Amino acid sequence: MEYNETLSAIEAILFASGEPVPAERISLVLGLDKEEVIRSCMQLSDAYSFEQRGMRIVRMEENFQMCSSPDFAQEIGRVLEQRKPPRLTQPSLEVLAIVAYFQPVTRAYIDQVRGVDSAYTVNMLTERRLIEPCGRLEVPGRPTIYRTGDLFLRTMGITSLEELPQLPSLGDDEGLVQLQSAIDRLQSGEGEQLEIGQLS
């Protein structure tokens, strides 16, 4: 397969999917090395950005997804007649930060860190696909454990959890201050991306 044909094939796959597609899956279908697929996806992504196209290719670990450019969010919203969606609440951001930094975690662990019952918030974040169940803890009762998914990375505008700021241990006051600082950043600057309507 010619290189330009490879780029076109990847572009078509991502467009048709509408969901994150693993590079491994694309490599199997096209008969290419996974690293070559990743390089091709990144080249497409760079080209879209450089040419200021209306589409973007977003990387989430080793998954890729085609989506609209955030530069045209207002125009898209007006065409689709969508009302400005509500932002995530402070409890939602707290739970999201705990899962992001300490995953995989149980709901009991989240409750312990926050000091309140988090069942409703965990369920809401799961429904919105910002967190996801990833198995059960092998202890009596076998509680569900949670982690962030690809949509969390896309919503935060990062490609890997390694891009999250490092936190010290929560065993001291400094750790708690750092966690609150991370939650505050979600609520302010980066929080602009955490509007519910942008999660699909």
C-alpha positions in Angstrom: 0.0 0.0 0.0 1.4 3.4 -1.0 2.0 5.9 1.8 -0.6 8.4 0.6 -3.1 5.5 0.3 -2.3 4.5 3.8 -3.0 8.0 5.1 -6.3 8.0 3.2 -7.3 4.6 4.5 -6.6 5.7 8.1 -8.5 8.9 7.6 -11.5 7.0 6.2 -11.4 4.5 9.1 -11.3 7.3 11.7 -14.1 9.3 10.0 -16.4 6.3 9.7 -15.8 5.1 13.2 -16.8 8.2 15.2 -15.3 6.5 18.2 -11.7 6.0 19.4 -9.9 3.4 17.3 -6.9 1.4 18.7 -3.8 1.7 16.5 -3.3 -2.0 17.0 -6.7 -2.6 15.3 -5.8 -0.4 12.3 -2.4 -2.1 11.9 -4.1 -5.5 11.8 -6.6 -4.4 9.2 -4.1 -2.6 7.0 -1.3 -5.1 7.5 1.1 -2.4 8.8 3.3 -2.1 11.8 1.6 -0.4 14.8 4.3 2.2 15.1 3.8 3.1 11.4 0.1 3.5 12.0 0.8 5.8 15.0 3.3 7.9 12.9 0.7 8.2 10.1 -2.0 9.2 12.5 0.2 11.9 14.0 1.2 13.1 10.6 -2.5 13.5 9.7 -3.1 15.2 13.0 -0.3 17.7 12.4 -1.5 18.4 8.8 -5.0 19.1 10.0 -3.7 21.5 12.7 -1.2 23.2 10.3 -3.9 23.7 7.6 -6.4 24.9 10.2 -8.9 22.4 9.0 -12.4 22.0 10.6 -11.5 18.5 11.8 -8.8 17.2 14.2 -7.4 13.8 15.0 -7.0 13.4 18.7 -4.6 10.9 20.3 -5.6 9.1 23.6 -2.7 6.8 24.6 -2.6 4.4 21.5 -6.2 5.2 20.3 -7.1 7.8 17.8 -10.4 9.6 17.1 -11.5 12.2 14.5 -13.5 15.1 15.9 -14.4 18.6 15.0 -12.0 21.5 15.7 -12.7 23.3 19.0 -12.2 26.5 17.1 -15.6 26.1 15.5 -17.6 24.9 18.6 -19.8 28.0 18.6 -20.7 27.6 14.9 -21.4 23.9 15.4 -23.6 24.6 18.4 -25.6 27.2 16.5 -26.1 25.0 13.5 -27.2 22.1 15.7 -29.2 24.4 17.9 -27.7 23.1 21.1 -28.0 25.0 24.3 -24.9 25.7 26.3 -24.6 22.6 28.5 -24.0 22.7 32.3 -20.5 22.3 33.6 -19.5 19.4 35.9 -20.2 20.1 39.5 -17.6 20.4 42.2 -18.3 16.9 43.6 -18.0 15.5 40.1 -14.6 17.2 39.6 -13.4 15.9 43.0 -14.3 12.3 42.1 -12.8 12.6 38.7 -9.5 13.9 40.1 -9.4 11.1 42.6 -10.0 8.4 40.0 -7.5 10.1 37.6 -4.7 10.3 40.1 -5.2 7.0 42.0 -6.8 4.6 39.6 -7.8 1.9 39.7 -9.9 2.7 42.7 -13.1 1.4 44.4 -16.0 3.6 45.4 -15.2 2.9 49.0 -11.7 4.5 48.4 -13.3 7.5 46.8 -15.7 7.8 49.7 -12.8 7.6 52.2 -10.8 10.4 50.5 -13.9 12.7 50.1 -15.4 11.9 53.4 -18.9 11.5 51.9 -21.0 9.0 49.9 -20.0 9.3 46.3 -22.4 6.7 44.8 -24.5 9.1 42.8 -21.4 11.0 41.4 -19.6 7.8 40.4 -22.7 6.6 38.6 -23.1 9.9 36.8 -19.5 10.0 35.7 -19.8 6.4 34.5 -22.9 7.2 32.5 -21.0 10.1 30.9 -18.1 7.8 30.1 -15.5 9.9 31.9 -14.8 6.9 34.2 -15.4 3.2 33.6 -15.5 0.0 35.5 -12.4 -2.1 34.9 -12.9 -5.2 37.0 -13.5 -6.2 40.6 -11.3 -6.3 43.6 -10.5 -9.8 44.8 -11.7 -9.2 48.4 -15.0 -10.2 50.1 -17.9 -8.5 48.3 -15.7 -8.1 45.2 -16.3 -4.3 44.8 -16.1 -2.7 41.3 -12.9 -0.8 40.5 -12.9 2.3 38.3 -10.5 4.0 36.0 -10.6 6.9 33.5 -11.2 6.1 29.9 -10.3 7.5 26.5 -13.0 10.2 26.8 -11.4 11.6 29.9 -8.1 12.1 28.0 -10.0 13.7 25.1 -12.0 16.0 27.4 -8.8 17.0 29.3 -7.0 17.6 26.0 -4.1 15.2 26.9 -2.8 12.1 25.2 -1.7 10.2 28.3 -2.2 10.1 32.1 1.5 10.8 32.4 0.7 14.4 31.3 -1.3 15.0 34.6 0.7 17.0 37.2 2.5 14.8 39.7 1.0 14.8 43.2 2.8 14.0 46.5 1.4 11.5 48.9 -2.1 12.3 50.3 -0.8 11.2 53.7 0.0 14.8 54.6 -1.6 18.2 54.3 0.6 19.1 51.3 -0.8 16.2 49.4 -4.4 17.3 50.1 -3.6 20.9 49.0 -2.1 19.5 45.8 -5.2 17.4 45.1 -7.4 20.5 45.7 -5.2 22.5 43.4 -5.7 19.9 40.6 -9.5 20.0 41.2 -9.4 23.8 41.0 -7.5 23.7 37.7 -10.2 21.4 36.3 -12.9 23.9 37.5 -11.2 26.9 36.0 -8.8 26.8 33.0 -9.0 23.3 31.7 -12.5 23.0 33.1 -13.8 24.8 30.0 -13.4 21.5 28.2 -15.5 19.7 30.8 -18.9 20.8 29.6 -21.3 17.9 29.2 -22.2 18.6 25.7 -18.6 18.3 24.5 -18.3 14.7 25.9 -19.9 13.0 22.9 
